[in-house]
Amino acid sequence: MRSLNIVAALAAAAAFTIAGAAYAQSSKRPAAKFGKPIAESDIAAWDIDIRTPDGKGLPSGSGTVAQGKEIYAAKCLPCHGADGKAGDQVGPLFGGIGSFKTNARVLTPGSMYPYASILFDYTRRAMPMTAPQTLSNNEVYALAAYILNLNGLVKEDAVMDAKSLAAVHMPNKDGFIVDDRPDVKATRCMKDCQ
């Protein structure tokens, strides 16, 4: 009885193999194609990367401190608290400048970011937490202006756009050191890597 089951299983496997080979020969499938060439305009909505040292990639648009304050009250206050002083979800959005040289660091955009374009990039990608990437470029510029003003880094009448945002000097710009330990050295390599 057991040998009949084995013979039946082998026969079924052979039948599937023969049927599969016959189908593969009879079907006239086109050669494999991997899509079509993609144009720059096709990826523009996905290409939101910003080179932080010089702001390359910052989009068009602008916003003022006053506009940022209004947008903040409407979309940011529940998590970040009144006037950026801290909320139930996060700490303050201002203060702590110079604290990175102490043991009592205060993490705020003004104290930790080396470039103002990081504030724009992070806000555009991740905020508001309940609906990331829903802010317009103008709203993000306005919020950046407001937050930078809270940190005393731009005046109350400041207008932020790609040029002015990239020109903001952040207090912690020179507060980072290159990690040159030999055990963590990473060398960019694409071909014949060691």
GUZATOR-672430 format. One record per residue (C-alpha): residue in three letters; x, y, z; chain. Coordinates in steps of 0.05 Angstrom, whole numbers, m for minus. Layout:
N
type u v w mol
ALA X Y Z A .
...
//
This chain:
194
type u v w mol
MET 0 0 0 A .
ARG 56 47 18 A .
SER 93 35 m47 A .
LEU 29 52 m86 A .
ASN 26 120 m51 A .
ILE 98 134 m70 A .
VAL 87 113 m142 A .
ALA 24 157 m145 A .
ALA 62 216 m117 A .
LEU 119 207 m167 A .
ALA 70 202 m224 A .
ALA 34 266 m202 A .
ALA 100 303 m197 A .
ALA 121 279 m266 A .
ALA 54 301 m295 A .
PHE 61 371 m265 A .
THR 132 377 m291 A .
ILE 111 356 m362 A .
ALA 51 402 m361 A .
GLY 93 460 m336 A .
ALA 146 450 m390 A .
ALA 92 445 m444 A .
TYR 60 509 m420 A .
ALA 126 546 m419 A .
GLN 141 524 m491 A .
SER 71 540 m517 A .
SER 63 608 m485 A .
LYS 91 665 m525 A .
ARG 110 712 m469 A .
PRO 149 774 m488 A .
ALA 220 782 m462 A .
ALA 226 810 m392 A .
LYS 218 885 m388 A .
PHE 230 924 m326 A .
GLY 184 983 m334 A .
LYS 198 1046 m374 A .
PRO 249 1102 m368 A .
ILE 228 1152 m315 A .
ALA 230 1226 m326 A .
GLU 252 1278 m274 A .
SER 181 1304 m273 A .
ASP 156 1234 m253 A .
ILE 198 1233 m190 A .
ALA 194 1307 m171 A .
ALA 141 1294 m117 A .
TRP 185 1241 m85 A .
ASP 250 1279 m91 A .
ILE 245 1323 m29 A .
ASP 317 1314 m6 A .
ILE 351 1378 19 A .
ARG 427 1385 23 A .
THR 432 1415 91 A .
PRO 497 1455 90 A .
ASP 475 1501 34 A .
GLY 400 1487 28 A .
LYS 404 1459 m42 A .
GLY 337 1427 m56 A .
LEU 296 1476 m15 A .
PRO 232 1488 m54 A .
SER 200 1552 m76 A .
GLY 154 1587 m28 A .
SER 159 1633 32 A .
GLY 129 1648 99 A .
THR 132 1700 154 A .
VAL 139 1695 229 A .
ALA 67 1721 237 A .
GLN 40 1669 189 A .
GLY 79 1616 225 A .
LYS 49 1636 292 A .
GLU m21 1628 263 A .
ILE m6 1560 232 A .
TYR 28 1538 296 A .
ALA m35 1555 337 A .
ALA m78 1516 288 A .
LYS m35 1454 275 A .
CYS 22 1448 325 A .
LEU m4 1472 392 A .
PRO m36 1405 415 A .
CYS 32 1369 416 A .
HIS 82 1426 425 A .
GLY 43 1469 474 A .
ALA 28 1543 476 A .
ASP 82 1586 443 A .
GLY 128 1526 435 A .
LYS 140 1521 510 A .
ALA 128 1445 511 A .
GLY 67 1402 508 A .
ASP 44 1334 530 A .
GLN 81 1300 473 A .
VAL 146 1338 466 A .
GLY 194 1387 500 A .
PRO 204 1460 483 A .
LEU 219 1486 413 A .
PHE 265 1541 438 A .
GLY 319 1553 489 A .
GLY 380 1512 506 A .
ILE 427 1551 461 A .
GLY 497 1536 486 A .
SER 473 1478 529 A .
PHE 508 1427 486 A .
LYS 574 1448 518 A .
THR 546 1428 586 A .
ASN 520 1364 618 A .
ALA 450 1393 620 A .
ARG 434 1393 546 A .
VAL 367 1422 524 A .
LEU 346 1393 457 A .
THR 312 1445 414 A .
PRO 318 1464 340 A .
GLY 358 1525 361 A .
SER 406 1487 406 A .
MET 420 1425 365 A .
TYR 410 1436 290 A .
PRO 474 1457 254 A .
TYR 434 1483 194 A .
ALA 366 1516 191 A .
SER 348 1475 129 A .
ILE 344 1414 175 A .
LEU 285 1447 210 A .
PHE 250 1456 144 A .
ASP 266 1385 121 A .
TYR 243 1352 186 A .
THR 180 1393 191 A .
ARG 160 1380 119 A .
ARG 172 1305 125 A .
ALA 145 1290 195 A .
MET 96 1343 218 A .
PRO 43 1347 241 A .
MET 52 1279 273 A .
THR m20 1260 259 A .
ALA m15 1278 185 A .
PRO 57 1281 161 A .
GLN 73 1313 94 A .
THR 8 1352 92 A .
LEU 37 1421 103 A .
SER 49 1464 42 A .
ASN 118 1492 29 A .
ASN 93 1561 48 A .
GLU 67 1534 115 A .
VAL 133 1500 129 A .
TYR 172 1563 113 A .
ALA 126 1602 159 A .
LEU 133 1552 215 A .
ALA 209 1552 207 A .
ALA 208 1628 211 A .
TYR 165 1626 275 A .
ILE 209 1573 309 A .
LEU 273 1608 290 A .
ASN 244 1672 318 A .
LEU 225 1638 383 A .
ASN 299 1618 387 A .
GLY 321 1690 375 A .
LEU 354 1671 309 A .
VAL 312 1714 263 A .
LYS 275 1780 273 A .
GLU 200 1784 282 A .
ASP 192 1813 212 A .
ALA 233 1757 179 A .
VAL 210 1725 115 A .
MET 236 1655 104 A .
ASP 247 1626 34 A .
ALA 301 1582 4 A .
LYS 353 1636 4 A .
SER 340 1668 72 A .
LEU 331 1601 108 A .
ALA 397 1574 82 A .
ALA 431 1638 105 A .
VAL 409 1632 178 A .
HIS 470 1620 222 A .
MET 454 1566 273 A .
PRO 489 1570 340 A .
ASN 511 1497 341 A .
LYS 538 1497 270 A .
ASP 608 1484 294 A .
GLY 588 1440 352 A .
PHE 597 1374 316 A .
ILE 661 1335 308 A .
VAL 680 1285 256 A .
ASP 682 1214 283 A .
ASP 750 1193 258 A .
ARG 759 1131 301 A .
PRO 790 1076 258 A .
ASP 739 1024 279 A .
VAL 680 1065 253 A .
LYS 710 1092 190 A .
ALA 663 1082 132 A .
THR 689 1087 61 A .
ARG 639 1097 5 A .
CYS 648 1040 m44 A .
MET 607 1016 m103 A .
LYS 655 969 m140 A .
ASP 713 924 m120 A .
CYS 704 940 m47 A .
GLN 748 911 7 A .
//
